[in-house]
């Protein structure tokens, strides 16, 4: 799967783990993905804008409250999806993360990169799944409708603002 507009941030003080995840995502989604890594939340928060799609946030960064970080991210851009990365399976952390606005929580382990990659695919194919489910259409028809709507919106914007 390739994309030209995916902006993803990784917040993890462990530079080698952040780089491994970045390398995996670039390999999986192609060079069009823009992945930036940050050692702490402050540097990340300074870069979040309307074009930030996803933040993968390590829960266990020293001296930082990850739940508060999720809230700050959502205040800057409510459309940014946050994937929490945790050292352990903790139902309390999961509940607090979801309440704060996180999309999902992934427990660190041997398949964490693949799990995060699959979550990214799910986040960006959600409109197609909604069309399939709500209208009872096949996946191919749902993709056609989404493509038609996207092209139609682009043409409309062009005529409204550039003509």
N, C-alpha and C positions, 0 to 999 in steps of 0.2 A: 504494500500500500504506500503510495507516495502522496504527499500533500505539499502545497506551496505556502500555506498560510498558518501553520501550526506553530505557536510560540509557547514553549514549555520551559519552566524554571525548576531547578532542583536545588533544594536548600538542605545541605548536609555538611557538617563540619569535617567529616571524613572525606578528604579530597579524592582518595583513590576509589572509594565506593561510589561517589558522585560521578566520577569520570567513567567508571565501568557502566553505570546506568546510562549515561549520556551516549557512550559508544554503542551500546545495544540499541537504543532508540533511534539513533541516526542510521545504523545499519538496517533496522527494521522498516523505518518510515522514509528513508531516503534523505538526500542532502537538503531537500526543501524545508525540513523541520529545523526550527531555530531553538536550540537548547542552550540555556545559560545556567551555570552553576554558581551557587553562593554559599559561603561558609557560615552565614548567620542570617537572621531574618531582616535586620536593618538594611543590609545591602540589597536584599531581594525587594523589600517594600519600596525602596527608592526607585526601582525599575518597573514595577507593576504599573500598567496603564490599560487603556481600553482594548489593546491588542493582545493582552496576556490571556492565553487560553487555559493553561493548566499549570498548577504548582504542585510538585511532589515535595512534601515537607517531612523531614525527619522529626519525629516526636521528641527525641531525646537529645536535643542540642543543649549544652550546658548553659545555665542561667537564662533560659528562654522558656516562656510559657507557650506551648504549641497551640493550645486552644485559643488563647488570645491572638496569636499570629493568624489563625484561620479567620477570626472575626475581623482583624485589620485588613486582611487580603480582600474579604468580601465587602468591606466598607469602601475600599478603593475601586474595586470592580466586581459587582455582584455576579457577573457572568463567568468569572474565573472559577474553574473547577479545582478543588483541592483534594489531592490524594495524600492521606497521612501514611507515613512509613514508621512502623513501630518495631521495637526489639522483641515484644511479647504480645501474645493474644490477651487482651484485657477488655472485658465487656464494658467496664466503666469508661475507659478511654474511648472506646468505639461510640458509646452513647453520647459522651460530651463532644466528640469530634463531629458527629452527625448534627447535633443541636447547634453547633457553631457554624455549620454550613459545609462541612467536608463531604465530598462525593463518596469516598470509600476509604477503607483502611487496609493496608497490606502489611502482613507480618514479614519481617526480614527473614530471608532464607535462600536456599539454593535456586528457587524459581521466582524470586521477587521481580526480576526484570521482565520475565514473560507475563507475570500477573499484571504488572503496571502497563505493559504494552497492550494487553487485552482490554484493560479498563479504558485506555485511550481510544481504542477502536469502538468500544461500546458508547463512550461519551459522544463521539462524532457520528455514529450511525443511529443514535437515538431517534431522530426525526423519522427515519425510514421505518424503524420498528414501530413507532407510534402509528404511522399511516397504515402499516400492515395490520396491526391489532385493531385499531378503531374502525377502519373501513373494510376489514376482512379481505384485503388484497394480497396478491402474491408479492414476493420480494422484488421481482423484476418490474412489476407495475408500480410499486412504491418508489423504486429508484427512478423510474421514468418520470413520475409525478414530481419528485424532488428536483430532478434535473430541469424539468420544464419550469417549475416555480422559480428556481435559482436563475435561470437564463432570463425569464420574464422580469424578475426583479432587477437584474442588471440592465436590461434594455430600458425599463421604466426610469431607473436612476439616471441613465445616460440622457434620455430625452428631457427629463425634468431639470437636470443641472448642467448639461453640457451643450444643449441646443439653443 
